[in-house]
């Protein structure tokens, strides 16, 4: 059967069970879009290519499936780079298809030509330039396989226009076969893990995004309940373990809880699963868990001994490793000690320095908005965030009980991520409550996606913590630059209520604490796109805070702000 | 920890962008490539890249792990650690004058250099050997007036066990 490149493209995406494509058309992908039109593919038209990639990323994080994005050549392709780097840093499986000028024009500085495989080489797991239509189907299959296997990540496939127009004999291909790792050898070290657990007095579990990517949340919960060891998590790992469980310590690191950071700093055993020891959690590396033996379980051998040296390293997908650990516990192979003194100490830290803020009845506190959001959504919403104070407050004050419900740009810290990511999550789950916790700076970075949300009737809610500042940068200027607020005053902003209305969304505003609940109630339960503009305390800071380069046990608890 | 030169040998797909991926992986993480040799293997679909870089053992391990993650890389080995043979090749162009002619001829004989071109006014010599032999040869010829050199990176091959 003779098929054109575009027909093969659509067919292969169907075989990969792609049910939503986020994209933006252009000259080099006209043939692909013509085929989309003919074959009635579900396509979500963004208003900027960056929005399309973040939406594919949000779709992937919320659903656990591979996100797909299609854009044109040149500027279309270069506009995706921030989104690709965002997905790369957090190991999110997406496949980005970029149009390219026809093969005879490649290298001639043709109109809308960009060497996008060259540009994205350092921020993709892998990328391809398809030069022959006969390679197309196999390349697409490989791209999906690479994106989702091992440590996941973005894969870019560059598609020259003539390749998509050319025809070839098409035969369906078998699934990509690979010598899938079995982790058998690594798992042989697991008995040694129990040896350390049985000797430990102050153990702690540190879990990360690898648990969510590896779909190992249930296995993690079983493990924690079996050993009764307190657990903390990285930002990207939130939701893997219930935020309402008594063993939960909250997030650790620069804006981690006092008790999570104290527990890490005083533990004698750290069981780190699916983490890569980012500097935002370790801070001063030689004072990070200084007295601890470290067990590191991660799928990526390059993460082992990269920042923190492990005493026992197990290169494995988190799921089989935890399954084996749980099985050995169930079979009563190992006696699990009680850690009563340690748990008492942690309870003491929790009582001494709980995660808190100073409520005001005069001005809205952002933390209060998040608490109310948690209450009114019963902790069941999918929360996306932008980057900065809004992100940290969402991470601190919303208790995530489920994996795949906290979508945030952890590694790259991309402002403008949250809203398009919420669109992607809402496409994956049309009936779930999806909320973007935003700041007035970040939301303006991809505000154009309001049109996308309205066009597809996506009832995404934006909870806008509007303090008229680039709040986190301002906080650093306050603490480390003697309050010289260089270029962080954002008080010149649009009227967000009118802006929402201009796009056809609902705009609501709260300027006093007593209005917060009613605005949230109305906003969250209106079945359309809503911006809730909360005018919050302007110079509130995120606390606790670990100064960069200092030990995480030395926190600024923001007492002046609290009392 | 002690820093030394390591010879990293990679078996890779013989494709246009593979060298860029390898060099980008090192450069992007701040590791310098000190010498580099690339050529196709007995299997025309595969190439061998031999590069040298300096670092302590943990650094070299990190480099190897990062290279191993590349989809187009099949095998990464540190030939410094195993019993391998190592060679470099250098081409040397020298001015030939009445004064230095006899000295050059003498050095050629002593070091068993290959003479590629010998004209009345200049010559081109070829030297192959271990990196150490290269340094030694160049040091000897330098006082006689080297005009230009072209030197390959180190190539290395594992001995049979």
Interface residues (C-beta under 8 A of the other chain):
Chain A: X117 X118 X121 X122 X125 X126 X129 X146 X300 X301 X302 X304 X305 X306
Chain B: X17 X20 X21 X24 X28 X58 X61 X62 X65 X66 X68 X69 X70 X71
